[in-house]
Amino acid sequence: MTIVRVPPAMRELFARAEAIVERFFAERVHTPASGKIEIHGERYLMVRAAALSVEFFDLVRSLHGEDQREEADEFARAILFDLAHAIGRTDAENFHRLMAVSDPVGRLSAGPVHFAYAGWASVDISTESHPTPDDDYCLVYDHPYSFESDAWLRANRSSSFPVCIMNAGYSSGWCEASFGLKLVAAEILCRGKGDEACRFVMAPPHRITTHIDAYIARHPQIAARAAGFRIPDFFARKRAEESLRKRQHELEQELRQTQKLEALGRLTGGIAHDFNNIISVVLGQAMLARDQLEPDDPLVKDLSRIIEAGERGSALTQRLLAFSRSQVVRTEVLELNQVVEHMARLIESVIGDDVRLSLQLHPDAGNVRADRTQLEQVLMNLAVNARDAMQGGGMLTITTQRERDARVSLVVTDTGAGMDEATKARIFEPFFTTKGERGTGLGLSTVYGIVAGASGTIEVDSKPGAGCTFRILLPRESERVASHERRVPRAENGSGTVLVVEDQADLREVIGDSLRAFGYEAVLAHNATHALSILGQPQSQIDVLLTDVVMPGISGVDLASQAIVVRPNLKVVFMSGFAPDPAHRALFSQQSTAFLQKPFTPQELASLLTLFLRRAGAN
């Protein structure tokens, strides 16, 4: 045996391997006229060693730039290792098939000989090796005359890291195919960076560090020089790519879900806007009619019921606008127990017959300051989330409690499937869902946002199979709850002329009637162009422009901008079913402007005009 140096126990085996490989390479045919080098019927290529080592690193560095040298070197190492590992595997599989080598150790023994014949390096296997076909596999070896370190030395260059990347990749790929094990090799010493040898340790990926540490512990004199070794991350890169593809798929799903929700939100907001206009007509006509009757007239009771139904419809539009994120946030002092009791019937209809609802409300839980619609949305989202966790039925318990630290607790508990720690850590992330295509991943993130906006906190306690508890803590409000009746500041009769611009004819007429009922003159316009023509008439006396914000053609905001040019002292009141656009809030808050949320009653309209004109007159 003259090619590979191995421990005495392996010499006979490797001698046979030399004979097999020598016979393989003896069938070499070189025919430059046809550009072919063939060995045992297989075509080979001759590549300059430096082109796949020092010169390749220089090329990649030049492409990345000097300021990204470390990134360039990592990129080059990754390509060279992956390429060599793949070549080593396929070379081994091809050689084993052609030469009919089946024994795992026999397959391995042919590798170093084939390696030397192909010009990669000679091989010196250490007695510390134990190449067994299991997790304890470990091969310690040197590559004297490695083509990669030789290329660096011939170029009179030195590296800060081990340079025999392809040697490590090829040899681990060959051995991986020989034993049917996942294997990786790391170079711990390298002549290319000034060491006395190119030394490698090969082992399964999850055991490689353990074997290297053990080898260095047995040879402490090399510890300082071996400290810079790198574990090729061939398998980690594959996992990273798979993770990246998975995350890309998740992002695509989130984007589609966002687009669906945006479209649904726009549709819902549009429906709510139109419904607001209808409710405004119902409330306005009913209130105007009731105010013309004597208190004991039998129709007063009927009209009051219509008004009450209209106010419930108004609350419904706020829920729709909350879904479309277009609602105006109206904080008020609320009795927490009353909100829970009010929502109980609706929650029962949503959770189904197989889930029982239990209310455990402390009689003196206290009041909170919040937006009623948003607080109801928190309860509904948590109830729906609990229902989905109790597919076989169960118990949903809502508890309120007066806490000692000036807070009120709202606790929602279910007896469902529960969550593990990993899931619990992500439940408030937008778009994170455990419900597959059925879930949007926005229910709990919305709950978190509403609670945080009300200066509260939310805690979660859950374990797999043990249900889930959401504990919301809100500041307790000392102020008393206002009457549930729809109250507005006293509406006084006024004077002056109001130009009403509203594209919905029936609502425009109701607003006109409401203004006249409180002493104002009303001039009605069906769109912005019509309003500008009225304002352009010198004889028209207009004190206030009352305009819808959202209209076909010219919007109310653009109308106001043009109207003020014509009449600089004009006062403007904007009305809309949507929350004010953040871009317009500065405009709506000026002394000469005001904002009126739809739906509104005649009294609310008159009251706003009274206060607005008084404020504007004082300035």
Residue pairs with C-beta under 8 A, 6 or more apart in sequence:
1 11
1 14
1 15
1 18
2 18
3 18
3 112
3 113
3 116
3 117
3 122
4 14
4 17
4 18
4 112
4 113
4 116
4 122
4 123
4 124
4 125
5 122
5 123
5 124
5 125
6 14
6 124
6 125
7 125
7 126
7 127
7 129
10 109
10 125
13 105
13 106
13 109
14 109
14 112
14 113
16 106
16 109
17 106
17 109
17 110
17 112
17 113
18 113
20 99
20 101
20 110
20 113
21 110
21 113
21 114
21 117
22 113
22 117
23 99
24 39
24 40
24 95
24 98
24 99
24 114
24 117
25 39
25 40
25 117
27 39
27 40
27 41
28 37
28 38
28 39
29 36
29 37
29 38
29 39
30 36
30 37
30 38
31 37
31 38
36 43
37 43
37 44
37 45
37 46
38 44
40 98
41 98
42 94
42 98
49 119
49 147
49 148
49 150
49 151
50 151
50 154
50 155
52 80
52 147
52 148
52 166
53 147
53 148
53 151
53 152
53 163
53 166
54 151
54 152
54 155
54 157
54 163
55 151
56 76
56 80
57 72
57 73
57 76
60 72
60 73
60 75
60 76
61 69
61 72
61 73
61 76
63 72
64 71
64 72
64 75
65 72
73 161
76 165
77 161
77 165
77 230
77 232
78 233
78 237
80 165
80 166
80 169
81 165
81 166
81 168
81 169
81 232
81 234
82 169
82 234
82 237
83 166
83 169
84 165
84 166
84 167
84 168
84 169
84 170
84 173
85 169
85 170
85 172
85 173
85 176
85 232
85 234
86 173
87 169
87 170
87 173
88 169
88 170
88 171
88 172
88 173
88 174
88 175
88 176
88 177
89 173
89 174
89 176
89 177
90 173
90 177
91 114
91 170
91 173
91 174
92 107
92 111
92 173
92 174
92 175
92 177
92 178
93 177
95 101
95 110
95 114
96 102
96 107
96 110
96 177
96 178
99 110
101 107
101 110
104 133
104 178
104 179
104 180
105 131
107 177
107 178
107 179
108 131
108 174
108 175
108 178
108 179
111 171
111 174
111 175
111 178
112 122
112 123
112 125
112 141
112 171
114 174
115 121
115 122
115 123
115 170
115 171
115 174
116 122
116 123
119 147
120 143
120 146
120 147
120 166
120 167
120 170
121 143
121 144
121 145
121 146
121 147
121 164
121 167
121 198
122 143
122 144
122 145
123 141
123 142
123 143
123 171
124 141
124 142
124 143
124 144
125 139
125 140
125 141
126 140
126 141
126 142
128 138
128 140
128 215
128 218
129 138
129 139
129 140
129 141
130 136
130 137
130 138
131 137
131 138
131 139
131 175
131 179
133 179
133 180
133 181
134 181
135 204
135 206
135 207
136 207
137 179
137 181
137 183
137 202
137 203
137 204
137 207
138 201
138 202
138 203
138 207
138 211
139 175
139 185
139 200
139 201
139 202
139 203
140 199
140 200
140 201
140 202
140 215
141 171
141 199
141 200
141 202
142 197
142 198
142 199
142 200
143 164
143 167
143 171
143 198
143 200
144 197
144 198
146 164
146 167
146 191
146 198
147 167
148 163
148 164
148 165
148 166
148 167
148 192
149 163
149 164
149 190
149 191
149 192
149 198
150 191
152 158
152 159
152 163
152 192
153 191
153 192
158 192
158 193
158 194
159 190
159 192
159 193
160 193
160 228
161 190
161 193
161 228
161 230
162 187
162 188
162 189
162 190
162 192
162 193
162 198
162 228
162 229
162 230
163 190
163 192
163 193
164 187
164 190
164 192
164 198
164 200
165 187
165 232
167 187
167 198
167 200
168 184
168 185
168 186
168 187
168 200
168 232
169 185
169 232
169 234
171 185
171 200
171 202
172 183
172 184
172 185
172 202
172 232
175 181
175 183
175 202
176 182
176 183
181 204
182 204
182 205
182 235
183 202
183 203
183 204
183 205
184 202
184 203
184 204
184 205
184 208
184 231
184 232
184 234
184 235
185 200
185 201
185 202
185 232
186 200
186 201
186 202
186 208
186 212
186 229
186 230
186 231
186 232
187 198
187 199
187 200
187 229
187 230
188 199
188 200
188 201
188 212
188 215
188 216
188 222
188 226
188 229
189 195
189 196
189 197
189 198
189 199
189 222
189 225
189 226
190 198
190 199
191 197
191 198
192 198
193 228
195 225
201 208
201 211
201 212
201 215
202 208
203 210
203 211
205 231
205 235
208 231
209 231
212 226
212 229
216 222
216 223
216 226
253 431
254 431
254 441
257 431
257 440
257 441
258 431
261 440
261 442
264 323
265 323
265 324
265 325
265 326
266 324
268 320
268 321
268 323
268 324
269 320
269 321
269 324
269 326
269 578
271 320
272 317
272 320
272 321
272 324
272 326
272 577
273 550
273 576
273 577
273 578
273 598
275 313
275 316
275 317
275 320
276 314
276 317
276 577
276 598
276 599
277 504
277 507
277 577
277 598
277 599
278 313
279 310
279 313
279 314
279 317
279 598
279 599
280 507
280 510
280 511
280 598
280 599
280 600
281 506
281 507
281 510
282 306
282 309
282 310
282 313
283 307
283 310
283 311
283 314
283 599
283 600
283 601
284 507
284 510
284 511
284 513
284 514
284 601
284 602
285 510
285 513
286 303
286 306
286 307
286 310
287 303
287 307
287 601
287 602
287 603
288 510
288 513
288 514
288 517
288 602
289 299
289 303
290 299
290 300
290 303
290 304
290 307
291 517
291 602
293 299
293 300
293 303
294 300
310 599
311 486
313 599
314 599
315 372
315 373
317 577
317 599
318 327
318 373
319 373
319 376
319 377
321 327
321 328
321 577
321 578
321 579
322 373
322 374
322 377
326 578
326 579
327 373
327 579
328 579
328 580
328 597
329 371
329 374
329 453
329 579
330 371
330 372
330 373
331 369
331 370
331 371
331 454
332 369
332 370
332 371
332 372
332 482
333 367
333 368
333 369
333 477
333 479
333 480
333 481
333 482
334 367
334 368
334 369
334 370
334 372
334 375
334 481
335 367
335 481
336 365
336 366
336 367
336 368
336 400
336 408
336 410
336 474
337 361
337 362
337 363
337 365
337 400
338 481
339 372
339 375
339 376
339 379
340 359
340 361
340 379
340 398
340 400
340 410
341 359
341 361
342 376
343 376
343 379
343 380
344 357
344 359
344 398
346 380
347 357
347 379
347 380
347 383
347 396
348 357
350 380
350 383
350 384
350 387
351 357
351 383
351 384
351 386
351 387
351 396
352 387
354 390
354 392
354 393
354 394
355 386
355 387
355 390
355 393
355 394
355 395
355 396
356 394
356 395
356 396
357 396
357 397
357 398
358 395
358 396
358 397
358 398
359 397
359 398
359 399
360 397
360 398
360 399
360 400
361 398
361 399
361 400
362 399
362 400
362 401
362 402
364 402
365 400
365 401
365 402
365 408
366 402
366 408
366 476
366 477
367 408
367 476
367 477
367 478
367 479
367 480
367 481
368 375
368 408
368 454
368 474
368 475
368 476
368 477
369 454
369 475
369 477
369 479
370 454
370 474
371 450
371 454
374 450
374 453
374 454
375 450
375 454
377 446
377 447
377 450
378 410
378 447
378 450
378 451
378 472
379 398
379 410
379 412
381 443
381 444
381 446
381 447
382 412
382 447
382 470
383 396
383 412
384 443
385 443
385 444
386 396
386 412
386 414
386 416
386 468
387 396
387 414
388 416
388 435
388 438
388 439
389 414
389 416
389 417
389 418
389 467
389 468
390 396
390 414
390 415
390 416
390 417
391 416
391 417
394 414
394 415
394 416
394 467
395 414
395 415
396 412
396 413
396 414
397 411
397 412
397 413
397 414
398 410
398 411
398 412
398 413
399 409
399 410
399 411
399 412
399 413
400 408
400 409
400 410
400 411
401 408
401 409
401 411
402 408
402 476
403 409
403 473
403 476
406 475
406 476
407 473
407 474
407 475
407 476
408 473
408 474
408 475
408 476
409 471
409 472
409 473
409 474
410 471
410 472
410 474
411 469
411 470
411 471
411 472
412 469
412 470
412 472
413 467
413 468
413 469
413 470
414 467
414 468
414 469
415 467
416 467
416 468
417 464
417 465
417 467
418 462
418 463
418 464
418 465
418 466
418 467
418 468
419 427
419 434
419 460
419 462
419 463
419 464
419 468
420 463
420 464
423 434
424 460
424 462
426 432
427 444
427 460
428 444
428 445
428 447
428 448
429 441
429 445
430 441
430 442
430 445
431 440
431 441
431 442
431 445
432 441
432 445
433 439
433 440
433 441
447 458
447 470
448 458
451 457
451 458
451 472
451 474
454 474
454 475
455 474
455 475
456 472
456 473
456 474
456 475
457 472
457 473
458 470
458 471
458 472
458 473
459 470
459 471
459 473
460 468
460 469
460 470
460 471
461 468
461 469
461 471
462 468
462 469
486 601
488 601
488 603
488 604
488 607
489 607
489 610
489 611
490 607
491 518
491 602
491 603
491 604
491 606
491 607
491 610
492 518
492 606
492 607
492 610
493 518
493 519
493 606
494 518
494 519
494 520
494 606
494 609
494 610
494 613
495 519
495 520
496 520
496 521
496 543
496 544
496 613
497 520
497 521
497 522
497 523
497 541
497 542
497 543
497 544
498 515
498 520
498 521
498 522
498 523
498 542
498 543
498 544
498 545
498 546
498 609
499 523
499 525
499 531
499 534
499 535
499 542
499 544
499 545
499 546
499 547
500 508
500 511
500 512
500 515
500 522
500 523
500 524
500 525
500 546
500 547
501 525
501 526
501 527
501 528
501 530
501 531
501 545
501 546
501 547
501 548
501 551
501 556
501 559
502 508
502 511
502 524
502 526
502 547
502 548
502 551
502 575
503 526
503 527
503 548
503 551
503 552
505 526
508 524
508 526
509 524
511 522
511 546
511 605
512 522
512 524
513 522
513 602
514 602
514 605
514 606
515 521
515 522
515 605
515 606
516 522
517 602
517 606
518 602
518 605
518 606
518 609
520 609
523 534
523 540
523 542
525 531
525 534
527 551
527 552
527 553
527 554
528 547
528 551
528 553
528 554
528 555
528 556
528 558
528 559
528 562
529 553
529 554
531 545
531 547
531 559
531 563
532 559
532 562
532 563
532 566
534 540
534 542
535 542
535 545
535 563
535 566
535 567
535 570
536 566
542 567
542 570
543 570
543 571
543 613
544 570
544 571
544 572
544 573
544 609
544 612
544 613
545 559
545 560
545 563
545 570
545 571
545 572
545 573
546 573
546 575
546 596
547 556
547 559
547 560
547 572
547 573
547 574
547 575
548 556
548 574
548 575
548 576
549 555
549 556
549 557
549 574
549 575
549 576
549 578
549 584
550 556
550 576
550 577
550 578
551 559
554 562
556 574
556 576
557 574
557 584
557 587
560 572
560 574
560 587
560 593
563 570
563 572
564 570
564 572
570 592
571 592
571 593
571 612
571 613
571 616
572 592
572 593
572 594
573 593
573 594
573 595
573 596
573 608
573 609
573 612
574 580
574 584
574 588
574 593
574 594
574 595
574 596
575 595
575 596
575 597
575 598
575 600
576 595
576 597
576 598
577 597
577 598
577 599
580 588
580 595
587 593
588 594
588 595
591 615
591 616
591 619
592 616
594 608
594 612
596 604
596 605
596 608
600 608
